[in-house]
Amino acid sequence: MLDRTELKPVFFAPFVSSVMRVEDAWIDYNGHLNMAYYNLLFDRAVDEALTLLGCGADYVKARKHSCFTAEVHVRYLRELHAGDPVRVTFQLLGYDAKRMHFFEQLYHATEGWMSATSENMALHVDMTAKKTAAFPPEVAECLAQMQAAHARLPVPEAAGRKIAMPAKV
């Protein structure tokens, strides 16, 4: 019989979240998904990726360490509406002892078009000391494996963009 405790995670490139659905309560007075809920969908996908990396909710409870978002850049590209099924891709762009830089893309799950992107910097934090801390070796090993798988992907065109007014001609 297979001992599941010895199974190592498999890192597909990119990581693809489970299917989620836009809820009726998330629709704003403009008739589409409110901007706050794009972040909720992205965050739920991050939770799935963190669990795969070994630093999800169970890790937070057991180790009293977590990943905190330090910076986010969201682009809204196409409207989503109530009931739309969505999936999020997660691409690890880089990491070091205490940080992760990743890029997410939100897609309509059945029609395949991209609705939004989110570029993120997350910090690994000791919840007791309330300061950054190095990832433990087992999480660092998973990050290295995910990075190796994701390194084969092209860097998304939108990664590293800044917000600025167009130059006047």
Stockholm file with secondary structure:
# STOCKHOLM 1.0

chainA/1-169         MLDRTELKPVFFAPFVSSVMRVEDAWIDYNGHLNMAYYNLLFDRAVDEALTLLGCGADYVKARKHSCFTAEVHVRYLRELHAGDPVRVTFQLLGYDAKRMHFFEQLYHATEGWMSATSENMALHVDMTAKKTAAFPPEVAECLAQMQAAHARLPVPEAAGRKIAMPAKV
#=GR chainA/1-169 SS CCCGGGCCCCCCSSEECCCEECCGGGBCTTSSBCHHHHHHHHHHHHHHHHHHHTCSHHHHHHHSEEEEEEEEEEEECSCCCTTCEEEEEEEEEEECSSEEEEEEEEEETTTCCEEEEEEEEEEEEETTTTEECCCCHHHHHHHHHHHHHHTTSCCCTTTTCCCCCCCCC
#=GC SS_cons         CCCGGGCCCCCCSSEECCCEECCGGGBCTTSSBCHHHHHHHHHHHHHHHHHHHTCSHHHHHHHSEEEEEEEEEEEECSCCCTTCEEEEEEEEEEECSSEEEEEEEEEETTTCCEEEEEEEEEEEEETTTTEECCCCHHHHHHHHHHHHHHTTSCCCTTTTCCCCCCCCC
//
